[in-house]
Amino acid sequence: MALLEGVVFAVLLICLLFIIRLYIVVKSGPKYKPGTKGPIAVLVVAGSGGHTTEILRLMESLSAAYTPRHYIIADTDRMSEEKICTFESSKQHSDSESQFTICRIPRSREVHQSWSSSVVSTLNALRYSLPLVFRLRPDMVLCNGPGTCVPLCVAGLLLGILGMKKVLLAYVE
């Protein structure tokens, strides 16, 4: 019985510490200024439909300091990769050191997918997002609404909670 009480106490203590750390990371977020020490590694979440066009329009206005650029697209998205490659090839004329990658992860939620079944697909996408974000260690996650961004933002937030790296999460409409 004492062992069970000890385990419950330890789990509650870990949960409390996790909540406190989450609060500290979220509260200190507005003070974080990426790029003060050099280039800004940015993870750009492109979504199908108009999301990719919108995010690329935003990327046009970013300086060359935002490099490398890691584009994340859903594994079922067939058009975004071509748009990104076209955008990056046009950008290389003005920026000879252009660095970008394109990675694919499973979709968090398909169009018309029920909300209850999207929990499972989002957890599956998180399974791919965590190692990807932990490997890339971006300074900023830039997204504009596709469901694909949810597990990537969670992974970026987790980097901060674990004290591995501060990641700025930027959602633009």
C-alpha positions as CSV (number, residue, x, y, z in Angstrom):
1,M,0.0,0.0,0.0
2,A,2.8,2.4,0.9
3,L,4.4,1.7,-2.5
4,L,1.2,2.6,-4.3
5,E,1.0,5.8,-2.4
6,G,4.6,6.6,-3.2
7,V,4.0,6.0,-6.9
8,V,0.9,8.2,-6.9
9,F,2.7,11.0,-5.1
10,A,5.6,10.8,-7.6
11,V,3.3,10.9,-10.6
12,L,1.4,13.9,-9.1
13,L,4.7,15.7,-8.4
14,I,5.9,15.1,-12.0
15,C,2.6,16.4,-13.3
16,L,2.8,19.5,-11.1
17,L,6.4,20.2,-12.2
18,F,5.4,19.7,-15.9
19,I,2.6,22.2,-15.5
20,I,4.9,24.7,-13.8
21,R,7.5,24.3,-16.5
22,L,4.8,24.7,-19.2
23,Y,3.6,27.9,-17.5
24,I,7.2,29.3,-17.4
25,V,7.8,28.5,-21.1
26,V,4.5,30.0,-22.3
27,K,5.0,33.2,-20.1
28,S,8.5,33.8,-21.3
29,G,7.6,33.3,-25.0
30,P,7.0,37.0,-25.9
31,K,10.4,37.9,-24.6
32,Y,12.2,35.4,-26.9
33,K,13.8,37.0,-29.9
34,P,15.2,34.4,-32.3
35,G,18.0,35.4,-34.6
36,T,19.9,37.7,-32.2
37,K,22.9,35.4,-32.6
38,G,22.7,34.7,-36.3
39,P,20.4,33.0,-38.8
40,I,16.9,31.8,-37.8
41,A,16.1,28.2,-38.6
42,V,12.4,28.2,-39.6
43,L,10.0,25.3,-39.8
44,V,7.3,26.3,-42.3
45,V,4.1,24.3,-42.3
46,A,2.4,24.2,-45.7
47,G,-1.1,23.0,-46.1
48,S,-3.0,21.9,-49.1
49,G,-5.3,24.2,-50.9
50,G,-4.7,27.9,-50.4
51,H,-2.6,27.5,-47.2
52,T,0.6,26.9,-49.2
53,T,0.1,29.9,-51.5
54,E,-0.6,32.1,-48.4
55,I,2.5,30.9,-46.5
56,L,4.8,31.3,-49.5
57,R,3.5,34.9,-50.0
58,L,4.5,35.5,-46.4
59,M,7.9,33.9,-47.0
60,E,8.6,36.3,-49.8
61,S,8.8,39.2,-47.3
62,L,11.3,37.4,-44.9
63,S,14.9,38.3,-45.1
64,A,17.8,36.0,-46.0
65,A,18.4,35.6,-42.2
66,Y,15.6,33.0,-42.2
67,T,17.7,30.0,-43.2
68,P,17.6,27.1,-43.3
69,R,14.0,26.8,-44.1
70,H,12.3,23.4,-43.4
71,Y,9.0,23.0,-45.2
72,I,6.6,20.4,-43.8
73,I,3.8,19.1,-45.9
74,A,1.2,16.3,-45.4
75,D,2.1,13.0,-47.0
76,T,-1.0,13.1,-49.1
77,D,-0.4,16.7,-50.4
78,R,0.7,16.4,-54.0
79,M,0.7,20.1,-55.1
80,S,2.6,21.9,-52.3
81,E,6.0,20.4,-53.0
82,E,6.0,21.7,-56.6
83,K,4.9,25.2,-55.4
84,I,7.7,25.2,-52.8
85,C,10.4,24.1,-55.2
86,T,9.3,26.8,-57.7
87,F,9.3,29.5,-54.9
88,E,12.7,28.4,-53.7
89,S,14.3,28.3,-57.2
90,S,13.1,31.8,-57.9
91,K,14.5,32.9,-54.5
92,Q,17.9,31.4,-55.3
93,H,18.6,34.0,-57.9
94,S,18.7,36.7,-55.3
95,D,20.0,34.5,-52.5
96,S,22.9,32.3,-53.5
97,E,23.0,30.5,-50.1
98,S,19.4,29.4,-50.2
99,Q,19.0,26.3,-48.0
100,F,15.7,24.4,-47.7
101,T,14.3,21.0,-47.1
102,I,10.9,19.4,-47.6
103,C,9.7,16.8,-45.2
104,R,6.4,14.9,-45.2
105,I,4.4,13.8,-42.2
106,P,1.0,12.1,-42.0
107,R,-2.0,14.4,-41.9
108,S,-3.5,15.2,-38.6
109,R,-7.0,15.3,-40.0
110,E,-8.3,14.7,-43.5
111,V,-11.0,16.9,-44.9
112,H,-14.5,15.7,-43.7
113,Q,-12.8,13.3,-41.1
114,S,-14.8,13.0,-37.9
115,W,-13.4,14.7,-34.9
116,S,-13.3,11.5,-32.8
117,S,-11.2,9.6,-35.3
118,S,-8.9,12.7,-35.8
119,V,-7.5,12.1,-32.3
120,V,-5.9,8.9,-33.5
121,S,-4.6,10.4,-36.7
122,T,-3.2,13.4,-34.8
123,L,-1.4,11.1,-32.4
124,N,0.0,9.3,-35.4
125,A,1.2,12.6,-36.9
126,L,2.7,13.5,-33.5
127,R,4.7,10.2,-33.6
128,Y,6.4,11.5,-36.8
129,S,6.6,15.1,-35.8
130,L,8.4,14.7,-32.5
131,P,11.6,13.1,-33.9
132,L,11.6,15.5,-36.9
133,V,11.3,18.7,-34.8
134,F,13.8,17.3,-32.2
135,R,16.3,16.7,-35.1
136,L,15.7,20.0,-36.9
137,R,15.5,22.1,-33.7
138,P,14.0,25.2,-35.4
139,D,14.1,28.6,-33.9
140,M,10.6,29.3,-35.2
141,V,7.6,27.3,-36.3
142,L,5.6,29.3,-38.9
143,C,2.0,28.1,-39.7
144,N,-1.2,29.5,-41.1
145,G,-3.9,27.1,-40.2
146,P,-3.6,23.7,-41.7
147,G,-4.3,20.8,-39.3
148,T,-0.8,19.5,-40.0
149,C,0.6,22.3,-37.8
150,V,-0.9,21.0,-34.5
151,P,1.5,18.1,-33.8
152,L,4.5,20.3,-35.0
153,C,3.5,23.1,-32.7
154,V,3.2,20.6,-29.8
155,A,6.6,19.2,-30.6
156,G,8.1,22.7,-30.7
157,L,6.5,23.6,-27.4
158,L,7.8,20.3,-25.9
159,L,11.4,21.4,-26.9
160,G,10.9,24.4,-24.7
161,I,9.3,22.5,-21.8
162,L,12.2,20.1,-21.7
163,G,14.6,23.0,-21.8
164,M,16.3,21.8,-25.0
165,K,15.6,24.9,-27.0
166,K,13.2,27.9,-27.1
167,V,11.0,27.8,-30.2
168,L,8.8,30.7,-31.3
169,L,5.4,29.5,-32.5
170,A,4.0,32.0,-35.1
171,Y,0.5,31.6,-36.4
172,V,-0.5,34.0,-39.1
173,E,-3.9,34.4,-40.6
